[in-house]
Amino acid sequence: MGAALAVAVPAGAAVQVQSESPPRGVAKIVKTAKLKANGAAGVVTFQVNCVPRKTFDSSVIVSQRVGGKVTRGETYVFNTRCEADGTNKLKAAVVPGPKPFKPGVAFATVRVDFYPGGDTASREITFVN
């Protein structure tokens, strides 16, 4: 009986600690991104888990092969305040160069800085009109 009690107490404590501090970081980069103005910009949607009422900065980099060259864009979203539930959904418009984005596969990287600490996630995305 004593052994069963010793195992049950730490397990309960671990669950309590986990529920008190939600993980901070990039939760998800949405697979589909929207093209705007005939490829002059692409809007990337991503979700961030963070501590409620705290702020963070983020950057989004997108690259895509267009006509034998790689076109690339980067944008920043500053001083975003976390929602009460700890999850934020953001949209970032990325302007490419030297060529416009086109419908099809691209690669996105999202960096989130919490001060202190940060997180980075990357994935293939698909631009659609």
VMD Tcl script that builds the backbone (N, CA, C; Angstrom):
set m [mol new atoms 387]
animate dup $m
set s [atomselect $m all]
$s set {name element resname resid chain x y z} {
  {N N MET 1 A 0.823 -1.197 0.000}
  {CA C MET 1 A 0.000 0.000 0.000}
  {C C MET 1 A 0.866 1.260 0.000}
  {N N GLY 2 A 1.946 1.255 0.738}
  {CA C GLY 2 A 2.835 2.414 0.782}
  {C C GLY 2 A 3.437 2.711 -0.579}
  {N N ALA 3 A 3.766 1.688 -1.359}
  {CA C ALA 3 A 4.344 1.887 -2.695}
  {C C ALA 3 A 3.329 2.535 -3.626}
  {N N ALA 4 A 2.094 2.141 -3.548}
  {CA C ALA 4 A 1.060 2.729 -4.404}
  {C C ALA 4 A 0.860 4.202 -4.080}
  {N N LEU 5 A 0.913 4.554 -2.824}
  {CA C LEU 5 A 0.758 5.940 -2.417}
  {C C LEU 5 A 1.938 6.787 -2.891}
  {N N ALA 6 A 3.142 6.256 -2.830}
  {CA C ALA 6 A 4.332 6.984 -3.265}
  {C C ALA 6 A 4.290 7.280 -4.753}
  {N N VAL 7 A 3.748 6.401 -5.544}
  {CA C VAL 7 A 3.651 6.612 -6.985}
  {C C VAL 7 A 2.538 7.601 -7.313}
  {N N ALA 8 A 1.439 7.556 -6.602}
  {CA C ALA 8 A 0.291 8.411 -6.903}
  {C C ALA 8 A 0.561 9.881 -6.599}
  {N N VAL 9 A 1.302 10.191 -5.565}
  {CA C VAL 9 A 1.531 11.584 -5.185}
  {C C VAL 9 A 2.361 12.322 -6.228}
  {N N PRO 10 A 3.531 11.801 -6.692}
  {CA C PRO 10 A 4.286 12.532 -7.713}
  {C C PRO 10 A 3.512 12.709 -9.021}
  {N N ALA 11 A 2.726 11.719 -9.397}
  {CA C ALA 11 A 1.971 11.844 -10.640}
  {C C ALA 11 A 0.987 13.002 -10.543}
  {N N GLY 12 A 0.302 13.142 -9.440}
  {CA C GLY 12 A -0.632 14.244 -9.251}
  {C C GLY 12 A 0.077 15.589 -9.249}
  {N N ALA 13 A 1.249 15.645 -8.656}
  {CA C ALA 13 A 2.023 16.887 -8.625}
  {C C ALA 13 A 2.454 17.288 -10.022}
  {N N ALA 14 A 2.848 16.334 -10.834}
  {CA C ALA 14 A 3.279 16.633 -12.204}
  {C C ALA 14 A 2.132 17.210 -13.025}
  {N N VAL 15 A 0.947 16.694 -12.854}
  {CA C VAL 15 A -0.219 17.199 -13.587}
  {C C VAL 15 A -0.509 18.633 -13.171}
  {N N GLN 16 A -0.387 18.931 -11.878}
  {CA C GLN 16 A -0.659 20.275 -11.398}
  {C C GLN 16 A 0.337 21.278 -11.983}
  {N N VAL 17 A 1.622 20.970 -12.001}
  {CA C VAL 17 A 2.626 21.872 -12.556}
  {C C VAL 17 A 2.379 22.090 -14.037}
  {N N GLN 18 A 2.053 21.041 -14.757}
  {CA C GLN 18 A 1.823 21.152 -16.189}
  {C C GLN 18 A 0.639 22.062 -16.491}
  {N N SER 19 A -0.437 21.982 -15.712}
  {CA C SER 19 A -1.608 22.803 -15.983}
  {C C SER 19 A -1.377 24.267 -15.600}
  {N N GLU 20 A -0.423 24.556 -14.694}
  {CA C GLU 20 A -0.173 25.931 -14.283}
  {C C GLU 20 A 0.652 26.714 -15.296}
  {N N SER 21 A 1.521 26.053 -16.048}
  {CA C SER 21 A 2.378 26.788 -16.975}
  {C C SER 21 A 2.237 26.237 -18.388}
  {N N PRO 22 A 1.412 26.897 -19.211}
  {CA C PRO 22 A 1.230 26.436 -20.576}
  {C C PRO 22 A 2.533 26.579 -21.360}
  {N N PRO 23 A 2.760 25.691 -22.320}
  {CA C PRO 23 A 3.983 25.805 -23.116}
  {C C PRO 23 A 3.977 27.093 -23.925}
  {N N ARG 24 A 5.159 27.708 -24.049}
  {CA C ARG 24 A 5.272 28.929 -24.833}
  {C C ARG 24 A 5.968 28.590 -26.133}
  {N N GLY 25 A 5.425 29.047 -27.233}
  {CA C GLY 25 A 6.082 28.812 -28.504}
  {C C GLY 25 A 5.120 28.892 -29.669}
  {N N VAL 26 A 5.660 28.625 -30.845}
  {CA C VAL 26 A 4.847 28.607 -32.059}
  {C C VAL 26 A 4.033 27.319 -32.029}
  {N N ALA 27 A 2.720 27.439 -31.942}
  {CA C ALA 27 A 1.861 26.262 -31.876}
  {C C ALA 27 A 1.649 25.664 -33.261}
  {N N LYS 28 A 1.548 26.541 -34.268}
  {CA C LYS 28 A 1.194 26.038 -35.593}
  {C C LYS 28 A 1.402 27.134 -36.631}
  {N N ILE 29 A 1.917 26.746 -37.797}
  {CA C ILE 29 A 1.897 27.604 -38.982}
  {C C ILE 29 A 0.848 26.985 -39.894}
  {N N VAL 30 A -0.148 27.751 -40.257}
  {CA C VAL 30 A -1.239 27.234 -41.092}
  {C C VAL 30 A -0.689 26.904 -42.478}
  {N N LYS 31 A -1.063 25.748 -43.002}
  {CA C LYS 31 A -0.504 25.236 -44.258}
  {C C LYS 31 A -0.844 26.087 -45.482}
  {N N THR 32 A -2.014 26.702 -45.494}
  {CA C THR 32 A -2.436 27.495 -46.647}
  {C C THR 32 A -2.271 28.984 -46.348}
  {N N ALA 33 A -1.646 29.707 -47.274}
  {CA C ALA 33 A -1.464 31.156 -47.150}
  {C C ALA 33 A -2.115 31.829 -48.357}
  {N N LYS 34 A -2.600 33.049 -48.157}
  {CA C LYS 34 A -3.305 33.766 -49.222}
  {C C LYS 34 A -2.383 34.722 -49.950}
  {N N LEU 35 A -2.462 34.712 -51.278}
  {CA C LEU 35 A -1.766 35.705 -52.093}
  {C C LEU 35 A -2.621 36.962 -52.166}
  {N N LYS 36 A -1.976 38.099 -52.148}
  {CA C LYS 36 A -2.657 39.385 -52.273}
  {C C LYS 36 A -2.006 40.172 -53.400}
  {N N ALA 37 A -2.799 40.975 -54.093}
  {CA C ALA 37 A -2.321 41.891 -55.141}
  {C C ALA 37 A -1.438 41.167 -56.167}
  {N N ASN 38 A -1.948 40.061 -56.702}
  {CA C ASN 38 A -1.233 39.292 -57.728}
  {C C ASN 38 A 0.166 38.858 -57.293}
  {N N GLY 39 A 0.320 38.510 -56.015}
  {CA C GLY 39 A 1.596 38.016 -55.520}
  {C C GLY 39 A 2.508 39.063 -54.923}
  {N N ALA 40 A 2.059 40.322 -54.886}
  {CA C ALA 40 A 2.869 41.384 -54.292}
  {C C ALA 40 A 3.014 41.198 -52.779}
  {N N ALA 41 A 2.160 40.353 -52.191}
  {CA C ALA 41 A 2.259 39.992 -50.778}
  {C C ALA 41 A 1.622 38.630 -50.567}
  {N N GLY 42 A 2.043 37.973 -49.530}
  {CA C GLY 42 A 1.437 36.720 -49.095}
  {C C GLY 42 A 1.100 36.848 -47.620}
  {N N VAL 43 A -0.092 36.409 -47.234}
  {CA C VAL 43 A -0.517 36.512 -45.840}
  {C C VAL 43 A -0.404 35.134 -45.195}
  {N N VAL 44 A 0.483 35.048 -44.208}
  {CA C VAL 44 A 0.748 33.806 -43.495}
  {C C VAL 44 A 0.053 33.884 -42.142}
  {N N THR 45 A -0.671 32.821 -41.788}
  {CA C THR 45 A -1.359 32.745 -40.498}
  {C C THR 45 A -0.614 31.758 -39.610}
  {N N PHE 46 A -0.432 32.149 -38.342}
  {CA C PHE 46 A 0.219 31.250 -37.393}
  {C C PHE 46 A -0.380 31.437 -36.008}
  {N N GLN 47 A -0.198 30.437 -35.168}
  {CA C GLN 47 A -0.713 30.471 -33.804}
  {C C GLN 47 A 0.444 30.381 -32.826}
  {N N VAL 48 A 0.327 31.112 -31.718}
  {CA C VAL 48 A 1.358 31.155 -30.686}
  {C C VAL 48 A 0.720 30.836 -29.340}
  {N N ASN 49 A 1.361 29.944 -28.587}
  {CA C ASN 49 A 0.975 29.694 -27.199}
  {C C ASN 49 A 1.867 30.544 -26.316}
  {N N CYS 50 A 1.265 31.261 -25.376}
  {CA C CYS 50 A 2.071 32.100 -24.500}
  {C C CYS 50 A 1.341 32.342 -23.189}
  {N N VAL 51 A 2.019 33.011 -22.283}
  {CA C VAL 51 A 1.462 33.310 -20.967}
  {C C VAL 51 A 0.497 34.488 -21.108}
  {N N PRO 52 A -0.737 34.333 -20.621}
  {CA C PRO 52 A -1.719 35.418 -20.744}
  {C C PRO 52 A -1.209 36.752 -20.200}
  {N N ARG 53 A -1.545 37.811 -20.900}
  {CA C ARG 53 A -1.227 39.203 -20.560}
  {C C ARG 53 A 0.242 39.564 -20.749}
  {N N LYS 54 A 1.056 38.660 -21.284}
  {CA C LYS 54 A 2.455 38.981 -21.600}
  {C C LYS 54 A 2.532 39.349 -23.080}
  {N N THR 55 A 3.606 40.016 -23.471}
  {CA C THR 55 A 3.764 40.396 -24.875}
  {C C THR 55 A 4.919 39.639 -25.508}
  {N N PHE 56 A 4.903 39.599 -26.848}
  {CA C PHE 56 A 5.966 38.951 -27.597}
  {C C PHE 56 A 6.111 39.639 -28.950}
  {N N ASP 57 A 7.260 39.437 -29.562}
  {CA C ASP 57 A 7.523 39.885 -30.929}
  {C C ASP 57 A 7.670 38.656 -31.803}
  {N N SER 58 A 7.371 38.794 -33.083}
  {CA C SER 58 A 7.529 37.661 -33.994}
  {C C SER 58 A 8.020 38.140 -35.353}
  {N N SER 59 A 8.650 37.213 -36.063}
  {CA C SER 59 A 9.069 37.479 -37.440}
  {C C SER 59 A 8.647 36.304 -38.308}
  {N N VAL 60 A 8.356 36.611 -39.567}
  {CA C VAL 60 A 7.948 35.589 -40.530}
  {C C VAL 60 A 8.814 35.757 -41.775}
  {N N ILE 61 A 9.433 34.662 -42.201}
  {CA C ILE 61 A 10.239 34.640 -43.423}
  {C C ILE 61 A 9.621 33.604 -44.357}
  {N N VAL 62 A 9.414 33.995 -45.617}
  {CA C VAL 62 A 8.877 33.075 -46.618}
  {C C VAL 62 A 9.787 33.102 -47.837}
  {N N SER 63 A 10.099 31.926 -48.355}
  {CA C SER 63 A 10.865 31.842 -49.599}
  {C C SER 63 A 10.140 30.897 -50.556}
  {N N GLN 64 A 10.294 31.194 -51.854}
  {CA C GLN 64 A 9.628 30.397 -52.881}
  {C C GLN 64 A 10.446 30.463 -54.161}
  {N N ARG 65 A 10.528 29.345 -54.846}
  {CA C ARG 65 A 11.204 29.304 -56.137}
  {C C ARG 65 A 10.246 29.818 -57.198}
  {N N VAL 66 A 10.675 30.881 -57.897}
  {CA C VAL 66 A 9.850 31.499 -58.934}
  {C C VAL 66 A 10.724 31.717 -60.161}
  {N N GLY 67 A 10.409 31.021 -61.258}
  {CA C GLY 67 A 11.131 31.221 -62.511}
  {C C GLY 67 A 12.631 30.968 -62.415}
  {N N GLY 68 A 13.046 29.921 -61.715}
  {CA C GLY 68 A 14.459 29.586 -61.633}
  {C C GLY 68 A 15.233 30.344 -60.576}
  {N N LYS 69 A 14.596 31.250 -59.864}
  {CA C LYS 69 A 15.243 32.008 -58.781}
  {C C LYS 69 A 14.408 31.870 -57.512}
  {N N VAL 70 A 15.037 32.162 -56.396}
  {CA C VAL 70 A 14.310 32.153 -55.127}
  {C C VAL 70 A 13.920 33.581 -54.784}
  {N N THR 71 A 12.627 33.777 -54.575}
  {CA C THR 71 A 12.143 35.068 -54.094}
  {C C THR 71 A 11.848 34.913 -52.620}
  {N N ARG 72 A 12.015 35.992 -51.870}
  {CA C ARG 72 A 11.959 35.896 -50.415}
  {C C ARG 72 A 11.365 37.169 -49.834}
  {N N GLY 73 A 10.687 37.002 -48.710}
  {CA C GLY 73 A 10.180 38.153 -47.982}
  {C C GLY 73 A 10.242 37.902 -46.494}
  {N N GLU 74 A 10.313 38.997 -45.742}
  {CA C GLU 74 A 10.367 38.906 -44.281}
  {C C GLU 74 A 9.578 40.065 -43.690}
  {N N THR 75 A 8.870 39.782 -42.594}
  {CA C THR 75 A 8.124 40.826 -41.907}
  {C C THR 75 A 8.184 40.601 -40.411}
  {N N TYR 76 A 7.844 41.638 -39.659}
  {CA C TYR 76 A 7.884 41.584 -38.198}
  {C C TYR 76 A 6.551 42.031 -37.633}
  {N N VAL 77 A 6.160 41.419 -36.527}
  {CA C VAL 77 A 4.971 41.815 -35.781}
  {C C VAL 77 A 5.451 42.078 -34.353}
  {N N PHE 78 A 5.360 43.335 -33.912}
  {CA C PHE 78 A 5.921 43.719 -32.620}
  {C C PHE 78 A 4.851 43.881 -31.549}
  {N N ASN 79 A 5.252 43.595 -30.315}
  {CA C ASN 79 A 4.483 43.916 -29.121}
  {C C ASN 79 A 3.056 43.369 -29.151}
  {N N THR 80 A 2.917 42.085 -29.462}
  {CA C THR 80 A 1.607 41.435 -29.461}
  {C C THR 80 A 1.292 40.971 -28.047}
  {N N ARG 81 A 0.114 41.299 -27.571}
  {CA C ARG 81 A -0.293 40.906 -26.208}
  {C C ARG 81 A -1.038 39.578 -26.269}
  {N N CYS 82 A -0.665 38.650 -25.379}
  {CA C CYS 82 A -1.312 37.335 -25.323}
  {C C CYS 82 A -2.750 37.456 -24.842}
  {N N GLU 83 A -3.610 36.633 -25.386}
  {CA C GLU 83 A -5.013 36.601 -24.976}
  {C C GLU 83 A -5.141 35.904 -23.629}
  {N N ALA 84 A -6.288 36.018 -23.012}
  {CA C ALA 84 A -6.516 35.432 -21.690}
  {C C ALA 84 A -6.339 33.917 -21.689}
  {N N ASP 85 A -6.676 33.247 -22.798}
  {CA C ASP 85 A -6.557 31.789 -22.825}
  {C C ASP 85 A -5.151 31.324 -23.188}
  {N N GLY 86 A -4.240 32.257 -23.493}
  {CA C GLY 86 A -2.865 31.895 -23.769}
  {C C GLY 86 A -2.559 31.561 -25.207}
  {N N THR 87 A -3.549 31.585 -26.101}
  {CA C THR 87 A -3.318 31.274 -27.507}
  {C C THR 87 A -3.645 32.489 -28.357}
  {N N ASN 88 A -2.750 32.812 -29.269}
  {CA C ASN 88 A -2.962 33.931 -30.186}
  {C C ASN 88 A -2.897 33.434 -31.615}
  {N N LYS 89 A -3.781 33.948 -32.443}
  {CA C LYS 89 A -3.753 33.675 -33.882}
  {C C LYS 89 A -3.364 34.978 -34.564}
  {N N LEU 90 A -2.299 34.956 -35.341}
  {CA C LEU 90 A -1.817 36.156 -36.008}
  {C C LEU 90 A -1.760 35.943 -37.507}
  {N N LYS 91 A -1.902 37.037 -38.248}
  {CA C LYS 91 A -1.721 37.055 -39.695}
  {C C LYS 91 A -0.645 38.072 -40.002}
  {N N ALA 92 A 0.312 37.671 -40.835}
  {CA C ALA 92 A 1.410 38.560 -41.182}
  {C C ALA 92 A 1.520 38.653 -42.697}
  {N N ALA 93 A 1.528 39.877 -43.225}
  {CA C ALA 93 A 1.698 40.102 -44.660}
  {C C ALA 93 A 3.188 40.187 -44.964}
  {N N VAL 94 A 3.635 39.331 -45.882}
  {CA C VAL 94 A 5.045 39.266 -46.260}
  {C C VAL 94 A 5.180 39.757 -47.698}
  {N N VAL 95 A 6.043 40.731 -47.929}
  {CA C VAL 95 A 6.268 41.310 -49.257}
  {C C VAL 95 A 7.542 40.683 -49.841}
  {N N PRO 96 A 7.443 40.070 -51.039}
  {CA C PRO 96 A 8.588 39.354 -51.604}
  {C C PRO 96 A 9.480 40.215 -52.492}
  {N N GLY 97 A 10.654 39.698 -52.763}
  {CA C GLY 97 A 11.547 40.299 -53.739}
  {C C GLY 97 A 12.605 39.280 -54.131}
  {N N PRO 98 A 13.074 39.274 -55.320}
  {CA C PRO 98 A 12.875 40.272 -56.364}
  {C C PRO 98 A 11.621 40.044 -57.207}
  {N N LYS 99 A 10.997 38.866 -57.124}
  {CA C LYS 99 A 9.797 38.589 -57.920}
  {C C LYS 99 A 8.600 38.401 -56.995}
  {N N PRO 100 A 7.380 38.533 -57.530}
  {CA C PRO 100 A 6.191 38.285 -56.713}
  {C C PRO 100 A 6.066 36.797 -56.375}
  {N N PHE 101 A 5.361 36.516 -55.273}
  {CA C PHE 101 A 4.999 35.131 -54.966}
  {C C PHE 101 A 4.001 34.660 -56.012}
  {N N LYS 102 A 3.891 33.344 -56.165}
  {CA C LYS 102 A 2.927 32.761 -57.087}
  {C C LYS 102 A 2.170 31.648 -56.374}
  {N N PRO 103 A 1.023 31.223 -56.913}
  {CA C PRO 103 A 0.329 30.095 -56.297}
  {C C PRO 103 A 1.238 28.865 -56.303}
  {N N GLY 104 A 1.228 28.131 -55.207}
  {CA C GLY 104 A 2.034 26.921 -55.111}
  {C C GLY 104 A 2.818 26.850 -53.813}
  {N N VAL 105 A 3.760 25.931 -53.791}
  {CA C VAL 105 A 4.510 25.603 -52.583}
  {C C VAL 105 A 5.553 26.678 -52.272}
  {N N ALA 106 A 5.693 26.977 -50.988}
  {CA C ALA 106 A 6.706 27.900 -50.477}
  {C C ALA 106 A 7.163 27.350 -49.128}
  {N N PHE 107 A 8.126 28.034 -48.505}
  {CA C PHE 107 A 8.626 27.593 -47.211}
  {C C PHE 107 A 8.573 28.767 -46.242}
  {N N ALA 108 A 7.975 28.546 -45.070}
  {CA C ALA 108 A 7.810 29.613 -44.078}
  {C C ALA 108 A 8.520 29.265 -42.779}
  {N N THR 109 A 9.131 30.278 -42.172}
  {CA C THR 109 A 9.735 30.157 -40.847}
  {C C THR 109 A 9.175 31.269 -39.973}
  {N N VAL 110 A 8.705 30.901 -38.794}
  {CA C VAL 110 A 8.174 31.863 -37.831}
  {C C VAL 110 A 9.053 31.817 -36.589}
  {N N ARG 111 A 9.488 32.987 -36.139}
  {CA C ARG 111 A 10.274 33.125 -34.915}
  {C C ARG 111 A 9.473 33.975 -33.939}
  {N N VAL 112 A 9.378 33.517 -32.688}
  {CA C VAL 112 A 8.667 34.243 -31.647}
  {C C VAL 112 A 9.634 34.487 -30.498}
  {N N ASP 113 A 9.716 35.741 -30.023}
  {CA C ASP 113 A 10.575 36.105 -28.901}
  {C C ASP 113 A 9.731 36.572 -27.733}
  {N N PHE 114 A 9.924 35.899 -26.594}
  {CA C PHE 114 A 9.129 36.183 -25.399}
  {C C PHE 114 A 9.849 37.061 -24.389}
  {N N TYR 115 A 11.157 37.140 -24.433}
  {CA C TYR 115 A 11.949 37.942 -23.496}
  {C C TYR 115 A 11.708 37.550 -22.049}
  {N N PRO 116 A 12.367 36.600 -21.486}
  {CA C PRO 116 A 13.467 35.861 -22.101}
  {C C PRO 116 A 12.951 34.651 -22.864}
  {N N GLY 117 A 13.738 34.197 -23.775}
  {CA C GLY 117 A 13.425 32.974 -24.508}
  {C C GLY 117 A 12.724 33.228 -25.818}
  {N N GLY 118 A 12.668 32.180 -26.616}
  {CA C GLY 118 A 12.013 32.265 -27.907}
  {C C GLY 118 A 11.814 30.893 -28.500}
  {N N ASP 119 A 11.197 30.861 -29.658}
  {CA C ASP 119 A 10.895 29.601 -30.321}
  {C C ASP 119 A 10.823 29.849 -31.819}
  {N N THR 120 A 11.213 28.853 -32.593}
  {CA C THR 120 A 11.167 28.934 -34.048}
  {C C THR 120 A 10.496 27.679 -34.596}
  {N N ALA 121 A 9.672 27.853 -35.616}
  {CA C ALA 121 A 9.058 26.716 -36.319}
  {C C ALA 121 A 9.094 26.998 -37.814}
  {N N SER 122 A 9.206 25.936 -38.603}
  {CA C SER 122 A 9.226 26.050 -40.060}
  {C C SER 122 A 8.364 24.966 -40.666}
  {N N ARG 123 A 7.844 25.250 -41.882}
  {CA C ARG 123 A 7.084 24.235 -42.621}
  {C C ARG 123 A 6.855 24.690 -44.046}
  {N N GLU 124 A 6.534 23.737 -44.908}
  {CA C GLU 124 A 6.068 24.053 -46.252}
  {C C GLU 124 A 4.662 24.612 -46.148}
  {N N ILE 125 A 4.389 25.633 -46.931}
  {CA C ILE 125 A 3.047 26.190 -47.026}
  {C C ILE 125 A 2.656 26.199 -48.502}
  {N N THR 126 A 1.395 26.448 -48.763}
  {CA C THR 126 A 0.904 26.548 -50.127}
  {C C THR 126 A 0.192 27.879 -50.298}
  {N N PHE 127 A 0.682 28.685 -51.251}
  {CA C PHE 127 A 0.013 29.940 -51.562}
  {C C PHE 127 A -1.174 29.667 -52.479}
  {N N VAL 128 A -2.309 30.258 -52.156}
  {CA C VAL 128 A -3.519 30.174 -52.975}
  {C C VAL 128 A -4.023 31.581 -53.218}
  {N N ASN 129 A -4.768 31.751 -54.323}
  {CA C ASN 129 A -5.360 33.069 -54.631}
  {C C ASN 129 A -6.560 33.344 -53.755}
}
mol reanalyze $m
mol bondsrecalc $m
mol representation Tube
mol addrep $m
